[in-house]
Amino acid sequence: MDYELTIEPHRGWMRIPWREILEYRDLLFLLVRRDFLSQYKQTVLGPLWFVIQPLITTIVFTVVFGKVAKIPTDGLPPMLFYLCGTMAWGYFSGCLGQTSSIFLSNVGIFGKVYFPRLIIPLSAILSRLIAFGVQLGTFLVFLLYFKFLTPAGATIHPGLSILLVPLLLLQSAALGMGVGLWISALTTRYRDFGFLSGFMTQLWMYATPVVYPLSVVPEQWRWAVSLNPMAVTVEAYRKAFFGVGTLDWPSVVAAVSITVLLLISGVAVFGRAERTFIDTV
């Protein structure tokens, strides 16, 4: 069948080409597969690195922050406490890291062929989701072990809130994508943001209760925690899987609101930058 495709520029700030993304779904799935397989291609252990990396990080956190610094873990086994935080943070930081370098990493593709540019960040989010699934399986094995085969099981009380984990994943993906799109758009003109991204992510992790529980934060500083959406998300993971955590509705509402604001503004800025980035990158 003969058909004609007309590509026209858009002038508005906020435009999400849902129809085009659906039409290019085959490309999306191809990019997801490419992103997932290329991370550890030509390695001996392959996808096992998705398990090995968080486990090594958890062991280091357990020794440094649990044994040496003696930071409390709300009565939970340190290994399980840090593994949960590492898993939750790893998905967000992975989404942020892959999304923040979209223009610089794909300038060769963008300059040769047309397709909805949002497919690239969406493929990064979905490929990280596969890695998260592998890490979640590993975490659940440790959770079941500590729950049923150790005395520490008396402190672990998973509840119905575990059903909200998909919403926590969605929130992490939206936040990582929103901040990543901002950085990607700014990097087209100011390369400094490319160097700032990794440094900012590292500082952000220490501002998030990954290696410490939210309960150790003084009461007068709890308002500042609500300004960090990932702090609420990580604590919500522990609340869901362990039944232990410090959460309140004002912090949850603030985290969701900030995430939505960053995602919407990130998509708008990304759409604005994609029109002219090929002339500046």
Secondary structure, 3 states (H helix, E strand, C coil): CCCCCCCCCCCCCCCCCHHHHHHCHHHHHHHHHHHHHHCCCCCCCHHHHHHHHHHHHHHHHHHHHHHHCCCCCCCCCHHHHHHHHHHHHHHHHHHHHHHCCHHHHCHHHHCCCCCCCCHHHHHHHHHHHHHHHHHHHHHHHHHHHHHHHCHHHHHCCCCHHHHHHHHHHHHHHHHHHHHHHHHHHHHCCCCHHHHHHHHHHHHHHHCCCCCCCHHHCCHHHHHHHCCCHHHHHHHHHHHHHHCCCCCCHHHHHHHHHHHHHHHHHHHHHHHHHCCCHHHHC
